[in-house]
Amino acid sequence: MAGSAHATREAARRARLRRGSADDRRNRPARRLRPAPPLAAVAGVFTLAQLLLVRPGMGLGWDETVYVSQVAGHAPAAFFSAPRARGVSLLVAPVAAWSSSTVLLRIYLVLLSGLALYLALRAWRGLFPDRVLALAGALFASLWVTLFYGPQAMPNYWVAVGALAAVACFLRARAGRRDRAALWGLAASGALMALMRPMDAVWAALPLLALGLWRRHPRPLLALLAGLAAGALEWVIEAYAGYGGLARRLADASAIQGGLGLRVAVVDQLRSLGGRALCRPCTGQLPHPLVTAWWFALPLAAGIGLAIAVRARRTAPTLLPLACGVTAAFPYLFMIGYAAPRFLLPAYALLAIPVAEALLRPATMRPGARRTAAATLVVLALATHLAVQLAVLTAVAGRTTAAHRDWSRTAVTLHRLGVRPPCLLTGTEAIPVAYYAGCSSAATSGHNANTTAPAIARTARHTPVATLVPAGSRPPGYARTWPWVPLTDLRLYYTVPGAGP
């Protein structure tokens, strides 16, 4: 009798252990270290396409020179305005701190962006089949704006992959109480977004924060809040150290963006899809309908993907990225008076999940003429879309490369005239040209104002100073007696103390 009771207790104990082990396995999906060849293939093609199509030798753009100059060893730091955050500068520091090679920096960012896309997609494994994730990654990676800004020292792509990973980790963390990897991934993703652009991070995370409070998911909520706080900490400290406080920095950031308020920038975003890096002021004709057609199809396809998910009773994994994509896009569609295509990169990355689910719907239909027609339509639409994106990318990369070469030629002219480091440059396009020339930059008005005309005049007594003035315009008072040389559409006024006539 006693032996029988002991055997029963022992069998029950072993059954409990087996159930506990099964629960642990279900609650720890992050331990599944199986390879993901489709996702790796998408990230690999994305990496290769950047190297082939965006030209590592393209040179740095205006905003890039601001971020890179903060850590560069060969150029003084440019003025850092209130909206900017230090995340990009930290990202490029491992290369920019010791090398002035733009090619090396581009290759580094290309490899890093490809790896980031792979990790963000991998975070979704177990929530969607690999075919859905691979198509979602391909849709996002094939946009001209993604290919163009992936290898650039700009924050928007990194907010996008951070948001994509954050939503996946949140879903996994709320489903598995012991999924510590998901909690750490959620915190890291939140920190990445906030480190790059704190306000964008908040907008993208709003649905996650709301769901965490409403459904009482304390662990994911705390992990996300901790990540956002850690990423934004430096920006907040800097606000008090150099901008007069957090409220003042937010107000200055709003003023630089033209004042945040109820403004419809939808048409401005449409105009920017033709390849305008910054549409401010945003005037002119809309691009060809083939260029903008995908933009109108995007919300429709996302809605179809959500309907499919609701019907299959797996709403949350599709609804949550859709909701985060909407909130991420909202301020750039309805709160500012200008546009840049890179602003919507987080929304595009998040909407790619429900869109991919919709586009793969024909694969689940019964064989027949209807399925064949639907699949053919999807393939033709995707092929046309890819061709249009590559055409726009080629044109944008060519124009950008030419503009950056003009800045480089101006820097060569400055050096030929004797304006060499240490030196100071003011006027039109002073910030990027100063970076190329190794000079400091200064402005007496506008968003980057950091000095006064008398201060520039005093500097010119002992330091080479130059100013760039649009052809046909009068130079500032301190430069009216300086010699000048003509450039393409500018006049370069300069003075080199002690150099003689």
C-alpha positions in Angstrom: 0.0 0.0 0.0 2.7 2.5 1.0 4.8 1.5 -2.0 1.8 2.1 -4.3 1.1 5.5 -2.8 4.8 6.5 -3.1 4.8 5.4 -6.8 1.6 7.5 -7.4 3.2 10.6 -5.8 6.4 10.1 -7.8 4.4 9.7 -11.1 2.5 12.9 -10.3 5.7 14.8 -9.5 7.3 13.7 -12.8 4.1 14.8 -14.7 4.4 18.2 -13.1 8.0 18.5 -14.1 7.2 17.6 -17.7 4.4 20.1 -17.8 6.7 22.8 -16.3 9.4 22.1 -18.9 6.8 22.3 -21.7 5.6 25.6 -20.3 9.1 26.9 -20.1 9.7 26.0 -23.7 6.5 27.8 -24.8 7.4 30.9 -22.7 10.9 31.1 -24.0 10.7 31.4 -27.8 13.9 33.4 -27.9 15.9 30.2 -27.2 14.9 28.8 -30.6 18.2 29.4 -32.3 17.2 27.8 -35.6 18.6 29.7 -38.6 16.3 31.9 -40.7 17.5 31.6 -44.3 14.7 33.6 -45.9 15.2 36.5 -43.5 19.0 36.4 -43.9 18.5 36.4 -47.7 16.4 39.5 -47.6 18.9 41.3 -45.4 21.8 40.1 -47.6 20.1 41.4 -50.8 19.3 44.7 -49.0 23.0 45.1 -48.0 24.2 44.3 -51.5 21.7 46.6 -53.2 22.9 49.5 -51.0 26.5 48.9 -52.0 25.6 48.8 -55.7 23.0 51.5 -56.0 23.8 54.2 -53.4 27.5 54.6 -54.1 29.7 54.5 -51.0 31.6 57.5 -52.5 28.5 59.7 -52.6 29.8 62.1 -49.9 28.0 63.3 -46.8 24.8 65.4 -46.9 24.0 68.5 -44.9 22.5 66.8 -41.9 25.1 64.0 -42.0 27.9 66.5 -41.7 26.3 67.9 -38.5 26.0 64.4 -36.9 29.4 63.2 -38.1 31.3 66.4 -37.2 30.4 65.9 -33.5 32.8 62.9 -33.3 35.0 63.5 -36.3 38.7 64.0 -35.7 39.4 66.1 -38.8 36.6 68.7 -38.6 35.2 71.0 -35.9 31.7 70.2 -34.5 28.9 72.0 -36.3 26.1 73.7 -34.4 23.8 71.1 -32.9 20.2 72.4 -33.0 17.5 71.6 -30.5 15.6 68.8 -32.3 18.7 66.7 -33.0 19.8 63.8 -30.8 23.2 62.3 -30.4 22.3 58.7 -31.4 23.6 59.0 -34.9 26.9 60.5 -33.7 27.4 57.6 -31.4 26.5 55.2 -34.2 29.2 56.5 -36.5 31.8 57.2 -33.9 33.6 53.8 -34.2 34.7 54.9 -37.8 34.4 58.7 -37.9 36.5 59.2 -34.8 39.6 57.9 -36.5 39.0 58.1 -40.3 37.8 60.8 -42.6 36.9 58.3 -45.3 33.3 58.6 -46.4 33.6 55.3 -48.3 34.6 53.5 -45.2 31.8 55.1 -43.2 29.2 54.2 -45.8 30.3 50.5 -46.0 30.2 50.3 -42.2 26.6 51.7 -42.2 25.6 49.4 -45.0 26.7 46.4 -43.1 25.1 47.6 -39.9 21.8 48.4 -41.5 21.6 45.0 -43.1 22.3 43.3 -39.8 19.7 45.5 -38.0 17.0 44.6 -40.6 17.7 40.9 -40.1 17.5 41.2 -36.3 14.3 43.2 -36.4 12.7 40.6 -38.7 14.0 37.7 -36.7 12.3 39.1 -33.6 8.9 38.3 -35.3 9.6 34.6 -35.7 6.9 32.5 -34.1 4.4 35.3 -34.6 4.2 35.0 -38.4 5.5 32.4 -40.9 8.9 33.1 -42.4 7.4 33.7 -45.8 5.3 36.6 -44.4 8.3 38.1 -42.6 10.6 37.7 -45.7 8.0 39.5 -47.9 7.5 42.2 -45.3 11.3 42.8 -45.1 11.6 42.8 -48.9 8.7 45.3 -49.2 10.3 47.7 -46.8 13.9 47.2 -48.0 13.0 47.8 -51.7 11.6 51.3 -51.1 13.9 53.9 -52.6 13.8 55.9 -49.4 14.9 52.8 -47.4 17.8 52.0 -49.8 18.9 55.6 -49.9 18.9 56.3 -46.1 20.0 52.9 -44.9 23.7 53.7 -45.5 23.4 57.4 -44.4 24.3 58.9 -41.1 20.7 59.8 -40.4 18.3 58.7 -37.6 15.1 57.7 -39.4 16.1 54.2 -40.6 17.2 53.3 -37.1 13.9 54.5 -35.5 12.2 52.3 -38.1 14.0 49.0 -37.3 13.8 49.8 -33.6 10.1 50.2 -33.8 9.7 47.0 -35.9 11.7 45.0 -33.3 9.9 46.7 -30.3 6.5 45.7 -31.4 7.6 42.1 -31.9 9.3 41.9 -28.6 6.3 43.4 -26.9 4.0 40.8 -28.4 6.3 38.0 -27.3 6.8 39.4 -23.8 3.1 39.7 -23.1 2.6 36.1 -24.4 5.4 34.5 -22.5 5.9 35.5 -18.9 9.4 34.0 -18.7 10.7 35.3 -22.0 13.5 37.4 -20.7 15.1 37.8 -24.1 11.9 39.5 -25.4 12.0 41.9 -22.4 15.6 42.8 -23.0 14.9 43.2 -26.7 12.0 45.5 -26.0 14.1 47.6 -23.7 17.0 47.8 -26.2 14.6 48.6 -29.1 13.0 51.4 -27.1 16.5 52.8 -26.2 17.6 52.7 -29.8 14.5 54.7 -31.0 14.8 57.3 -28.2 18.6 57.6 -28.7 18.0 58.5 -32.3 14.8 60.7 -32.1 13.1 60.8 -28.7 9.8 62.3 -29.9 9.6 59.9 -32.8 10.1 57.0 -30.3 7.2 58.2 -28.2 4.8 58.5 -31.1 5.8 55.0 -32.4 5.4 53.4 -28.9 2.1 55.0 -28.0 -0.1 51.9 -28.8 2.4 49.7 -26.9 2.2 52.0 -23.8 -1.6 52.2 -24.1 -2.0 48.4 -24.4 0.4 47.8 -21.5 -1.6 50.1 -19.2 -5.0 48.8 -20.4 -4.4 45.1 -20.3 -2.0 45.4 -17.3 1.1 43.9 -18.7 3.6 45.3 -16.2 6.7 43.6 -17.3 6.6 44.6 -21.0 5.4 48.1 -20.0 8.3 48.6 -17.5 10.8 47.2 -20.0 9.6 49.6 -22.7 9.5 52.6 -20.4 13.0 51.8 -19.1 14.4 51.6 -22.6 12.8 54.8 -23.7 14.0 56.6 -20.6 17.6 55.3 -21.0 17.7 56.3 -24.7 16.3 59.8 -24.0 18.3 60.5 -20.9 21.2 62.2 -22.6 18.8 64.4 -24.7 17.1 65.5 -21.5 20.3 66.2 -19.6 21.7 68.1 -22.6 18.4 70.1 -22.6 19.2 71.4 -19.1 22.9 71.8 -19.7 22.8 73.7 -23.0 19.3 74.7 -24.1 17.7 76.3 -21.0 15.7 73.3 -19.8 13.5 70.6 -21.3 10.5 72.8 -22.0 12.7 75.4 -23.8 14.4 72.7 -25.9 11.0 71.3 -26.9 9.8 74.8 -27.7 12.9 75.5 -29.8 12.5 72.2 -31.6 8.9 73.0 -32.4 9.9 76.4 -33.7 12.6 75.0 -36.0 10.0 72.6 -37.5 7.8 75.6 -38.2 5.6 75.3 -35.1 3.8 72.0 -34.4 0.0 72.2 -34.8 -2.9 70.9 -36.9 -1.5 71.0 -40.4 -2.1 68.6 -43.3 1.1 67.6 -45.0 -0.3 64.6 -46.9 0.1 66.3 -50.3 3.6 67.5 -49.3 4.6 63.9 -48.6 3.2 62.9 -52.0 5.4 65.5 -53.7 8.5 64.2 -51.8 8.0 60.7 -53.1 9.4 61.8 -56.5 12.9 62.0 -54.9 12.9 65.3 -53.0 15.0 64.8 -49.9 13.5 67.8 -48.2 10.3 69.4 -49.4 10.3 72.8 -47.6 8.6 74.8 -49.0 6.7 72.0 -50.7 5.5 73.4 -54.0 5.4 72.2 -57.6 3.6 69.4 -59.4 2.9 65.9 -58.0 5.1 63.1 -59.3 3.8 60.7 -62.0 0.9 58.5 -60.7 3.1 55.4 -61.1 5.5 56.9 -58.5 2.7 57.6 -56.0 0.4 54.6 -56.7 2.0 52.4 -54.0 1.4 55.1 -51.4 -2.4 54.9 -51.9 -2.3 51.1 -52.1 -0.4 50.9 -48.7 -3.3 51.6 -46.3 -5.7 49.5 -48.4 -3.5 46.5 -48.4 -2.8 47.0 -44.6 -6.6 47.0 -44.0 -7.0 43.8 -46.0 -4.2 42.2 -43.9 -6.0 43.2 -40.7 -9.3 41.8 -42.0 -7.6 38.5 -42.8 -6.1 38.4 -39.3 -9.4 39.2 -37.6 -11.1 36.4 -39.5 -8.3 34.0 -38.5 -8.6 35.1 -34.9 -5.0 36.3 -34.6 -5.7 40.0 -34.5 -3.1 41.3 -32.1 0.1 40.5 -34.1 -1.3 42.3 -37.1 -3.2 45.2 -35.4 -0.4 46.3 -33.1 2.2 47.1 -35.9 -0.6 48.7 -37.9 -1.5 50.9 -34.9 2.1 51.8 -34.2 2.6 52.7 -37.9 -0.4 55.0 -37.8 0.8 56.9 -34.7 4.4 57.1 -36.0 3.1 58.7 -39.2 0.6 61.0 -37.6 2.8 64.0 -36.6 4.5 64.0 -40.0 1.2 63.9 -41.9 -0.9 66.2 -39.7 1.3 68.4 -37.5 4.1 70.0 -39.6 4.0 72.2 -42.7 6.7 70.4 -44.8 7.8 66.9 -45.7 10.7 64.6 -46.2 10.2 61.0 -47.3 12.5 59.7 -44.6 10.1 60.9 -41.9 7.7 58.0 -42.7 10.3 55.2 -42.6 9.1 53.9 -39.2 5.5 53.7 -40.6 6.6 51.9 -43.7 8.5 49.3 -41.7 5.5 48.6 -39.4 2.9 48.6 -42.1 4.9 46.1 -44.1 3.8 43.3 -41.8 0.0 43.5 -42.5 0.6 44.4 -46.1 2.7 41.2 -46.6 0.0 39.2 -45.1 -2.5 40.6 -47.5 -0.3 40.1 -50.6 0.2 36.4 -49.6 -3.5 35.8 -49.5 -3.6 34.2 -53.0 -1.2 31.5 -51.7 -3.9 30.3 -49.3 -6.7 30.2 -51.8 -8.0 27.1 -53.4 -6.3 26.2 -56.7 -8.1 27.5 -59.7 -8.5 30.4 -62.1 -9.3 32.9 -59.3 -6.1 32.0 -57.5 -4.0 32.2 -60.6 -5.5 35.7 -61.5 -4.9 37.0 -58.0 -1.3 35.7 -57.9 -0.6 37.2 -61.3 -2.0 40.6 -60.4 0.2 40.6 -57.2 3.3 39.7 -59.1 2.8 42.3 -61.8 2.1 45.0 -59.2 5.2 44.2 -57.2 7.4 44.1 -60.3 6.1 47.5 -61.5 6.6 48.9 -58.0 10.2 47.6 -57.8 11.0 49.1 -61.2 9.6 52.5 -60.2 11.5 52.5 -56.9 14.8 51.7 -58.6 14.3 54.4 -61.1 13.6 57.0 -58.5 16.6 55.8 -56.4 18.9 56.1 -59.4 17.9 59.6 -60.1 18.1 60.7 -56.4 21.5 59.1 -55.9 22.8 60.9 -59.1 21.6 64.3 -58.1 22.8 63.9 -54.5 26.3 62.8 -55.7 26.6 65.8 -58.0 25.5 68.2 -55.2 28.1 66.8 -52.8 30.8 67.1 -55.4 30.0 70.8 -55.7 30.6 71.1 -51.9 33.9 69.3 -52.3 35.0 71.5 -55.1 34.2 74.6 -53.1 36.3 73.2 -50.2 39.2 72.7 -52.7 38.8 76.4 -53.8 38.9 77.6 -50.2 42.1 75.7 -49.6 43.6 77.1 -52.8 42.8 80.7 -51.7 44.5 80.1 -48.3 41.3 79.4 -46.2 42.6 76.4 -44.4 42.1 75.0 -40.9 41.8 76.6 -38.5 39.2 78.7 -40.4 35.6 79.9 -40.3 32.9 79.7 -42.9 29.6 81.5 -43.0 26.7 82.0 -45.4 24.8 79.7 -47.8 25.5 76.0 -47.3 28.2 76.9 -44.8 27.7 73.8 -42.6 28.4 71.1 -45.2 31.1 73.0 -47.0 32.8 73.8 -43.7 32.9 70.1 -42.9 34.5 69.3 -46.3 37.1 72.1 -45.8 37.8 71.3 -42.2 36.6 74.7 -41.0 34.2 75.8 -38.3 30.8 77.1 -39.4 28.8 80.0 -38.0 25.5 81.8 -38.7 24.0 85.1 -37.4 20.4 84.2 -38.1 18.1 81.3 -38.8 17.8 77.9 -37.0 21.6 77.5 -36.7 22.4 81.0 -35.4 25.3 80.7 -33.0 27.2 84.0 -33.3 27.0 87.7 -34.2 28.4 89.8 -37.1 30.8 91.7 -34.8 32.2 88.4 -33.5 32.8 87.2 -37.0 34.6 90.5 -37.9 36.9 90.1 -34.8 37.7 86.5 -35.8 38.6 87.6 -39.3 41.5 89.7 -37.9 43.5 86.7 -36.9 41.8 83.6 -38.6 41.0 82.9 -42.3 37.3 83.5 -42.8 35.0 83.1 -45.8 31.4 83.6 -46.6 29.2 82.1 -49.4 26.7 84.5 -50.9 24.1 83.7 -53.6 25.1 85.3 -57.0 23.4 88.7 -57.2 23.0 89.2 -53.5 25.0 91.6 -51.3 27.6 90.2 -48.9 27.2 90.8 -45.1 28.7 94.0 -43.8 31.9 92.4 -42.5 32.7 91.0 -45.9 32.0 93.9 -48.3 35.7 94.8 -48.6 36.9 91.3 -49.0 38.0 89.9 -52.4 35.7 87.3 -54.0 35.7 84.6 -56.6 32.7 83.3 -58.6 31.4 79.8 -58.1 28.6 78.0 -60.0 25.7 80.0 -58.5 27.5 81.6 -55.5 30.1 84.2 -54.7 32.9 83.3 -52.3 34.2 86.2 -50.2 37.3 85.5 -48.2 40.0 87.0 -46.1 43.3 85.5 -45.0 45.1 87.6 -42.4 48.8 88.1 -43.0 48.7 86.6 -46.5 49.2 89.9 -48.3 47.3 91.1 -51.4 
